[in-house]
Every structure is written in structure tokens, then in C-alpha cells.
């Protein structure tokens, strides 16, 4: 595997030498033959080689149905005319066999003169930093994804816990059952845990998912709340979940043991009306008043909810698409790239302040300039 990975890196470096004279880069995967849904750590290093210009970069992976990804780190060294950036991604392959991870990279080049010129304006006459943008084609990284053992439902290192509130209930009374799966690996989202059994009725809610990305995998806790009910005693057969640990290359089973529920029958006498003769017939119109009251309350609640939903939907639709990118920018350089890439005069002043901080002697807090940029989106 190391031999093949070396070939990949050498091929990519050779491509850089021919196609990108202003910088060089390397792409490294910690494994090139992962199992399906096994975590792959992808590292991309970009180093400026042309020290006569100022460089900015926009880099990301291309979305694909063959894999899912998330950037987990970015490190920058803003040396004078020698920028160095390292991007780190967590990738999960979603298809077996050969898949290609594709990249998108835009180089934005400018000069010291252009930077100085952009500083020459004032607040009423802001001059935008001029850049020459070039899309750099990068060769894809190929992974050979191995299939999982037959019947595998969960991939990673997980444990299972379960809670049964009570094993006794009256007929048709709900019996709460909660199953929790947690650990490292691809989030363990399952369609259904309970077996198909006609001896009881099952009720389930959407699973409660909590996930947090670490340096080499995803730590997840998934809670499955559900309930059972029946009119007679019944047994819930064991629940078996087939799991696979790709690091150990070993299968294991998560189990909820067999549970027996005792159901107490409700006496038929309780269900019968003890009044044999109804009271004398008379017209009682009070139910009409009650019905109208219920309808009025229901209508008011319904239209209030509808109005709130419409307002929320409208707010979502009108939210500026740049807001999330600005909030996620971790460095002044990243924020500057985001604002410049949209070439919007609206951000002229924040761009000016960022350039003054990065290339001049006017420091400014990232939080402050983010706030100013976000205010311009309102």
C-alpha cells in the first residue's frame, strides 16, 4: 500500500511541476484501500514557489455520491510571498470498488503594487484588490474500496446499551424501550431495530443523533426511543446488530437480550356501563357551544402555527448565502478570500481593513471584522 501511495504522490508532484509554476502541492491519504464507510484522512499541502507575487487560494473537494467528506482542519503560514497552507479532510467512501476523489482549486494572484493601490483609497473611495484568478485542474485521488462482510449494519468501534422502564403493564399500556449505540466510526443510523412480530404493536420516534468529528474519525451517540404495547403477555426476541471494526478487520455483534413482558388483562366489568336506564330525553345544546369553542381555539392555533411557519420559511429563504461562509472563516486570510471571491463592493471596507491587517501594520480582531461584514448582509 505504501508503494502505491508513493506512486500517487510522485504523479501529483510531477503534475504540479508542469502545470502550476507559482506553487507546488502534495495530496496524501492515510489509506488507499479502505473498507466501505471506513474513515480516510486526506491531507493537502500547498506551498508557494513564485515569491514575486501575492497568492490566495480557494480549495475544496467536489461533492459526489461515491463519498462524503468534511474539512476538519486548516493550517496557514503567512510568510512574506511564501504562503503555506495545509488542508485536512475526513472522507467516508460510500461505494465499493474504485472511486475517484476530485478536487477544485482556484489560484488568486496579485502584486505588492496592487495591494498598495488598494490601500490608497479612503472610506468614500475604496479600491478593491485586483486579482488574477486561475482554476487549476488537479488529478483525482483514486481509492480502491473493499466490501464489508455480508450483513454488516454498523461500521466502526461501537457499544450498545438499552433501557427497559418496566416489564409489566396493563393491556394496551405503552412499554418504553430505549437503545443507545455510541462509539467511533460512521454514524450508526439504522432503519429499524424491532423485529416484525404480530404479538405486539410497536411505536418509534426519529433517532436522536449527536456526532462530533475528531482528528481521525467521528464520535457518535445515537439514541433510539421506542415503545411496545399489547393486550396479552409477550416475548421480545433478542435484537442482533452486525457490526464491523475496520481497524481490527473484525466482525462483532451488538445485542439487546430477550425480554418478556407481563400484561395484566383489564376486567370486562370495568369497560361496561353500570347505568342501565338513561335519563329522560331532553335537548342539550351546550355541546354546540363547546364545539364552537374548540373550533375557535383550534383555528387560532392552526393559523398561528401557519403564520409562524411562513415567517420562518421566509426568513430562511431571505438569509444571505454568504453568511455561513463568513461565520466559518477561521483566519483573516480565509475571510479575505471569501469576501474577495464574490467581488462585491458591499465588502469594500472590510476587505480594506483585512488587507491592512495582513499586509500592513494595522491589526484588527477577526471577530470584529466578521461582525462588520455580517452587518452589511442585513
C-alpha positions as CSV (number, residue, x, y, z in Angstrom):
1,X,0.0,0.0,0.0
2,X,2.9,2.4,0.8
3,X,4.4,1.6,-2.6
4,X,1.2,2.5,-4.4
5,X,0.7,5.7,-2.3
6,X,4.2,6.8,-3.2
7,X,3.4,6.5,-6.9
8,X,0.3,8.6,-6.4
9,X,2.2,11.4,-4.6
10,X,5.0,11.3,-7.2
11,X,2.5,11.5,-10.0
12,X,0.8,14.5,-8.4
13,X,4.0,16.4,-7.7
14,X,5.1,15.8,-11.3
15,X,1.8,17.3,-12.5
16,X,2.3,20.3,-10.3
17,X,5.7,20.9,-11.7
18,X,4.3,21.0,-15.2
19,X,1.0,22.9,-14.6
20,X,1.4,25.2,-11.6
21,X,4.7,27.2,-11.8
22,X,3.6,29.6,-9.0
23,X,3.2,26.9,-6.3
24,X,3.5,23.2,-5.6
25,X,1.3,20.8,-3.7
26,X,1.0,17.3,-2.5
27,X,-2.0,15.1,-1.6
28,X,-1.7,12.3,0.9
29,X,-4.3,9.8,2.1
30,X,-3.6,7.7,5.2
31,X,-5.0,4.7,3.4
32,X,-5.8,4.0,-0.3
33,X,-7.7,0.7,0.2
34,X,-10.3,1.4,2.9
35,X,-13.4,-0.6,3.7
36,X,-16.8,0.8,2.8
37,X,-17.6,3.6,5.3
38,X,-14.2,3.5,6.9
39,X,-12.6,6.9,7.7
40,X,-9.9,8.2,5.4
41,X,-7.8,11.1,6.5
42,X,-6.9,13.3,3.5
43,X,-4.1,15.9,3.7
44,X,-3.4,18.5,1.0
45,X,-0.3,20.8,1.3
46,X,0.0,23.9,-0.9
47,X,3.3,25.8,-0.9
48,X,4.0,29.0,-2.9
49,X,7.2,28.8,-5.1
50,X,6.9,32.1,-7.0
51,X,7.9,34.7,-4.4
52,X,7.4,37.7,-6.7
53,X,3.6,37.7,-6.3
54,X,1.0,37.6,-3.6
55,X,-1.1,34.4,-3.7
56,X,-4.5,33.4,-2.3
57,X,-6.2,30.0,-2.7
58,X,-9.7,28.6,-2.7
59,X,-9.7,24.8,-2.3
60,X,-12.3,22.1,-1.6
61,X,-13.4,18.6,-2.5
62,X,-16.0,18.1,-5.2
63,X,-19.3,16.7,-4.0
64,X,-20.0,13.1,-5.0
65,X,-22.4,10.2,-4.3
66,X,-19.3,8.0,-4.0
67,X,-18.1,9.6,-0.8
68,X,-19.0,12.1,1.9
69,X,-16.4,14.5,3.4
70,X,-15.8,17.2,6.0
71,X,-12.9,19.6,6.4
72,X,-11.6,19.1,9.9
73,X,-8.6,21.4,9.9
74,X,-6.7,24.1,8.0
75,X,-3.3,25.5,8.9
76,X,-1.7,28.5,7.3
77,X,1.8,30.1,7.4
78,X,1.5,33.6,6.0
79,X,5.2,34.1,5.3
80,X,6.0,37.0,3.1
81,X,5.4,35.9,-0.5
82,X,5.7,32.3,0.6
83,X,2.3,31.2,1.8
84,X,1.9,27.6,3.0
85,X,-1.5,26.0,3.6
86,X,-2.4,22.6,4.8
87,X,-6.0,21.3,4.5
88,X,-7.2,18.2,6.3
89,X,-10.4,16.3,5.4
90,X,-12.2,13.3,6.8
91,X,-13.6,11.2,4.0
92,X,-16.0,8.2,4.1
93,X,-16.3,6.1,0.9
94,X,-19.9,5.1,0.2
95,X,-19.4,2.8,-2.8
96,X,-17.4,-0.4,-3.3
97,X,-14.7,-0.8,-5.9
98,X,-12.6,2.0,-7.5
99,X,-13.8,5.6,-6.7
100,X,-12.2,8.9,-7.5
101,X,-12.0,11.8,-5.1
102,X,-12.0,15.0,-7.1
103,X,-10.7,18.4,-6.2
104,X,-11.3,22.1,-7.1
105,X,-8.6,24.7,-6.7
106,X,-8.6,28.4,-7.7
107,X,-5.4,30.4,-7.5
108,X,-5.8,34.1,-7.0
109,X,-2.6,36.1,-7.8
110,X,-1.8,39.8,-7.2
111,X,1.2,42.0,-6.7
112,X,2.5,44.3,-3.9
113,X,1.7,47.3,-6.2
114,X,-1.9,46.1,-6.4
115,X,-2.1,45.6,-2.6
116,X,-0.6,49.1,-2.0
117,X,-3.0,50.6,-4.6
118,X,-6.0,49.0,-2.8
119,X,-4.9,50.8,0.4
120,X,-4.7,54.2,-1.3
121,X,-8.4,54.9,-1.2
122,X,-10.4,56.2,1.8
123,X,-13.8,55.1,3.2
124,X,-15.7,57.0,0.5
125,X,-13.4,55.8,-2.3
126,X,-12.5,52.2,-1.6
127,X,-10.3,50.4,-4.2
128,X,-10.8,46.7,-4.5
129,X,-7.8,44.4,-4.6
130,X,-7.3,43.2,-8.1
131,X,-6.5,39.5,-8.5
132,X,-6.0,37.2,-11.5
133,X,-8.0,34.1,-10.9
134,X,-6.9,30.8,-12.4
135,X,-8.7,27.5,-12.0
136,X,-6.1,24.8,-11.5
137,X,-7.1,21.3,-12.7
138,X,-6.0,18.6,-10.3
139,X,-5.8,14.9,-10.9
140,X,-8.3,12.9,-8.8
141,X,-7.1,10.6,-6.0
142,X,-8.2,7.0,-6.6
143,X,-9.3,4.8,-3.7
144,X,-9.9,1.0,-4.0
145,X,-12.8,0.5,-1.6
146,X,-13.2,-3.0,0.0
147,X,-16.6,-4.5,0.6
148,X,-17.9,-5.3,4.1
149,X,-18.7,-8.7,5.5
150,X,-22.2,-9.8,4.4
151,X,-24.9,-8.4,6.6
152,X,-22.9,-5.7,8.2
153,X,-25.1,-2.9,9.6
154,X,-22.6,-0.8,11.6
155,X,-19.0,0.2,10.7
156,X,-16.7,1.3,13.5
157,X,-15.9,0.6,17.1
158,X,-19.3,0.9,18.9
159,X,-21.0,-0.3,22.1
160,X,-24.7,-0.8,22.8
161,X,-26.8,0.0,25.9
162,X,-30.5,-0.4,26.4
163,X,-33.1,0.6,29.0
164,X,-36.5,-1.1,29.7
165,X,-38.6,1.0,32.0
166,X,-40.8,-1.8,33.1
167,X,-41.6,-5.4,32.2
168,X,-45.2,-5.2,33.4
169,X,-48.2,-3.2,32.2
170,X,-51.9,-3.3,31.7
171,X,-53.4,-4.2,28.4
172,X,-52.5,-1.7,25.6
173,X,-50.4,0.4,28.0
174,X,-47.1,1.5,26.4
175,X,-43.9,-0.1,27.4
176,X,-40.9,2.3,26.8
177,X,-37.7,0.8,25.4
178,X,-34.6,2.8,24.6
179,X,-31.5,1.6,22.7
180,X,-28.3,3.7,22.6
181,X,-25.4,3.0,20.2
182,X,-22.2,5.1,20.7
183,X,-18.5,5.0,19.6
184,X,-16.1,5.9,16.8
185,X,-17.0,5.3,13.2
186,X,-19.5,6.0,10.5
187,X,-22.7,7.3,12.3
188,X,-24.8,4.2,13.1
189,X,-28.1,5.2,11.7
190,X,-30.4,2.1,11.3
191,X,-33.8,1.9,9.6
192,X,-35.4,-0.2,12.3
193,X,-34.4,-2.2,15.3
194,X,-37.5,-4.1,16.3
195,X,-38.3,-7.4,14.6
196,X,-41.5,-7.9,12.6
197,X,-43.8,-9.6,15.2
198,X,-47.6,-9.7,15.2
199,X,-47.7,-10.3,19.0
200,X,-47.3,-6.6,19.9
201,X,-47.7,-3.1,18.4
202,X,-44.6,-1.0,18.0
203,X,-44.2,2.8,18.3
204,X,-41.0,4.5,17.3
205,X,-39.7,8.1,17.1
206,X,-36.9,9.5,15.0
207,X,-33.4,8.7,16.4
208,X,-31.6,11.3,18.5
209,X,-28.2,11.8,16.9
210,X,-25.1,13.5,18.4
211,X,-21.9,13.5,16.3
212,X,-18.6,15.2,16.8
213,X,-15.6,14.9,14.4
214,X,-12.2,14.1,15.9
215,X,-8.8,14.1,14.2
216,X,-9.2,10.7,12.8
217,X,-12.9,9.7,12.9
218,X,-16.4,10.6,14.0
219,X,-17.6,10.1,17.6
220,X,-21.4,9.4,17.5
221,X,-24.1,8.7,20.0
222,X,-27.5,7.6,18.5
223,X,-30.5,7.1,20.8
224,X,-33.4,5.1,19.5
225,X,-36.6,5.8,21.6
226,X,-39.5,3.4,21.1
227,X,-42.4,1.7,22.8
228,X,-44.3,-1.6,22.7
229,X,-47.9,-2.4,23.6
230,X,-50.2,-5.5,23.6
231,X,-53.3,-6.9,25.1
232,X,-51.6,-10.0,26.3
233,X,-48.2,-11.1,27.6
234,X,-45.5,-11.5,25.0
235,X,-41.7,-12.0,24.5
236,X,-39.5,-9.7,22.6
237,X,-36.9,-11.8,20.8
238,X,-33.2,-10.8,21.0
239,X,-32.1,-8.0,18.8
240,X,-28.8,-8.6,16.9
241,X,-26.9,-5.9,15.1
242,X,-24.0,-7.0,13.0
243,X,-21.0,-4.6,13.2
244,X,-17.5,-4.5,11.7
245,X,-14.4,-2.8,13.1
246,X,-12.2,-1.9,10.0
247,X,-9.1,-1.1,12.1
248,X,-9.1,-4.6,13.6
249,X,-10.7,-6.1,10.4
250,X,-13.0,-8.0,12.8
251,X,-16.8,-8.5,12.9
252,X,-18.7,-8.4,16.2
253,X,-22.4,-8.3,17.3
254,X,-24.3,-5.7,19.3
255,X,-27.1,-7.4,21.2
256,X,-30.3,-6.5,23.1
257,X,-31.2,-9.7,25.0
258,X,-34.6,-11.3,25.1
259,X,-37.3,-9.5,27.1
260,X,-40.5,-11.0,28.5
261,X,-43.4,-8.6,29.2
262,X,-46.2,-9.5,31.5
263,X,-49.5,-7.9,30.5
264,X,-52.5,-7.7,33.0
265,X,-55.9,-8.1,31.4
266,X,-58.4,-5.4,32.1
267,X,-61.7,-6.8,33.6
268,X,-64.6,-6.5,31.2
269,X,-66.8,-5.2,34.1
270,X,-64.6,-2.1,34.1
271,X,-65.4,-1.5,30.5
272,X,-69.2,-1.9,30.9
273,X,-71.6,1.0,31.7
274,X,-73.2,0.4,35.1
275,X,-76.2,2.7,34.3
276,X,-78.9,0.5,32.8
277,X,-81.5,3.2,32.1
278,X,-80.5,6.6,30.7
279,X,-82.1,9.8,32.0
280,X,-85.2,11.3,30.4
281,X,-84.5,12.6,26.9
282,X,-84.1,16.3,26.6
283,X,-82.3,18.5,24.1
284,X,-79.0,19.8,25.4
285,X,-77.5,22.4,23.1
286,X,-74.4,23.1,25.3
287,X,-72.4,20.7,23.2
288,X,-72.7,23.1,20.3
289,X,-71.3,25.9,22.3
290,X,-68.4,23.7,23.4
291,X,-67.8,22.5,19.9
292,X,-67.7,26.1,18.6
293,X,-65.2,27.0,21.4
294,X,-63.0,24.1,20.4
295,X,-63.1,25.0,16.8
296,X,-62.2,28.6,17.6
297,X,-59.2,27.6,19.7
298,X,-58.1,25.1,17.1
299,X,-58.4,27.6,14.3
300,X,-56.5,30.2,16.2
301,X,-53.7,27.8,17.0
302,X,-53.6,26.4,13.4
303,X,-53.3,29.8,11.8
304,X,-50.8,31.0,14.4
305,X,-48.6,27.9,13.6
306,X,-49.1,28.5,9.9
307,X,-48.1,32.2,10.2
308,X,-45.0,31.2,12.2
309,X,-44.0,28.6,9.7
310,X,-44.5,31.0,6.8
311,X,-42.4,33.7,8.6
312,X,-39.7,31.1,9.4
313,X,-39.7,29.9,5.8
314,X,-39.5,33.4,4.5
315,X,-36.6,34.2,6.9
316,X,-34.7,31.1,5.7
317,X,-35.2,32.0,2.1
318,X,-34.0,35.5,2.5
319,X,-30.9,34.6,4.5
320,X,-27.8,35.6,2.5
321,X,-25.8,32.6,1.2
322,X,-22.5,34.3,2.3
323,X,-23.5,34.4,6.0
324,X,-22.4,30.8,6.8
325,X,-19.1,31.2,4.9
326,X,-18.2,34.3,6.7
327,X,-19.1,32.8,10.1
328,X,-17.0,29.7,9.4
329,X,-13.8,31.6,8.3
330,X,-11.2,30.6,10.9
331,X,-8.5,33.1,9.9
332,X,-8.2,36.6,8.5
333,X,-6.8,35.2,5.3
334,X,-9.7,32.8,4.9
335,X,-12.2,35.6,5.5
336,X,-10.4,37.8,2.9
337,X,-10.6,35.0,0.3
338,X,-14.3,34.6,0.9
339,X,-15.0,38.4,0.6
340,X,-12.8,38.9,-2.5
341,X,-14.1,35.8,-4.3
342,X,-17.5,37.4,-4.5
343,X,-16.1,40.7,-5.9
344,X,-18.9,42.7,-4.1
345,X,-18.3,46.4,-3.4
346,X,-20.5,45.8,-0.4
347,X,-17.5,44.4,1.4
348,X,-15.0,47.0,0.2
349,X,-14.4,48.4,3.7
350,X,-14.0,45.0,5.5
351,X,-11.6,44.0,2.6
352,X,-9.6,47.1,3.1
353,X,-9.3,46.5,6.8
354,X,-8.3,42.9,6.3
355,X,-5.6,43.8,3.8
356,X,-4.3,46.5,6.1
357,X,-4.1,43.9,8.9
358,X,-2.5,41.2,6.8
359,X,-0.1,43.2,4.7
360,X,0.3,46.4,6.7
361,X,0.6,47.4,10.3
362,X,-3.0,47.8,11.3
363,X,-4.0,44.8,13.4
364,X,-7.7,44.1,13.8
365,X,-9.6,41.3,15.6
366,X,-11.2,38.6,13.3
367,X,-14.4,38.7,15.4
368,X,-14.8,42.4,14.9
369,X,-14.3,42.4,11.1
370,X,-16.6,39.3,10.8
371,X,-19.3,41.3,12.6
372,X,-18.9,44.3,10.3
373,X,-19.1,42.0,7.2
374,X,-22.3,40.3,8.5
375,X,-23.9,43.6,9.3
376,X,-23.5,44.6,5.6
377,X,-25.6,41.5,4.6
378,X,-28.7,42.7,6.5
